[in-house]
């Protein structure tokens, strides 16, 4: 089998299809973004890239805050809806039946139905071309307690997370391994002979 050279383009996927909430509890908005992710560990930083023509662009620019709300398979319809409708003329939060809670570290609300939320404060806006990147410090993280086990470990694999790939949504599948499993020491076989 050979390879086919394609035109240079934004083809990295799958990506998380997250809901970005912004604004205030009195005037909130939400939109879907797949161009988001982690930038740094210490200090914890994230980003979201947004077209300047989007309604939420002005809101985030003005308030300097947003939240990244992970989505589940059950939220796929709502995530798609929030990606194609504009908050200029549609109350997407009401239409999707979302519930909002106030962030603990930022003033903008987050979506209660999300299993994990990153509360972000904008540090820099970097114009890139079609999109501007909002580079932000992660000021707080909240998780649905259903996904925290008795030892305090976060178990997001139980949340039924959803991803986006080239115009389609997919449920994330089964676990294939854990970080570092490829170099972990194997249990030595029991070589003792039974008597």
GIQUICOR-V876737 format. One record per pair of residues at least 4 apart in sequence whose ideal C-beta (glycine too) atoms are under 6 Angstrom apart, sorted by the first residue. I is the first residue (numbers start at 0). J is the second residue. Records with the same first field share a line. If there is no record, write none. Layout:
# GIQUICOR-V876737
I->J, J
This chain:
# GIQUICOR-V876737
12->164, 165
13->162, 164
14->33, 163
16->31, 33, 70, 78, 161, 163
17->32, 35, 67, 68, 69
18->29, 31, 68, 70, 81, 110
19->30, 32, 47, 65
20->29, 66, 108, 109, 110
21->28, 55, 58, 59, 65, 107
22->26, 27, 28, 58, 107
24->101, 108
27->92, 99, 108
28->55, 58, 86
29->81, 91, 92
30->55, 81
31->78, 81, 82
32->47
33->163
34->48
35->47, 67
37->45
38->44, 46
39->44
42->136
43->137
44->136
45->117, 119, 135, 137
46->132, 134
47->133
48->130, 132
49->53, 56
50->130
51->56, 131
54->85, 86, 87
55->59
59->65, 133
63->121
64->105, 107, 120
65->119
66->107, 109, 116, 118
67->117
68->109, 110, 113, 116
69->113, 114, 115
70->74, 78, 161
71->158, 159, 161
72->159, 161, 170
74->78
75->161, 168
77->95
80->84
81->91
84->89, 91
86->91
91->95
92->97
97->110
98->111
99->108
100->109, 111
101->108
102->109, 118
103->139
104->118, 138, 139
105->118, 120, 138
109->116
114->143, 146, 158
115->142
116->141
117->137, 140
118->138, 139
119->135, 137
120->135, 136, 138
121->133, 135
122->134, 135, 136
123->134
124->131, 133
125->132
126->131
127->132
142->146, 153
146->153, 154, 155, 157, 158
148->152, 154
156->174
160->171
161->168
162->169, 171
163->168
164->169
176->180
179->183
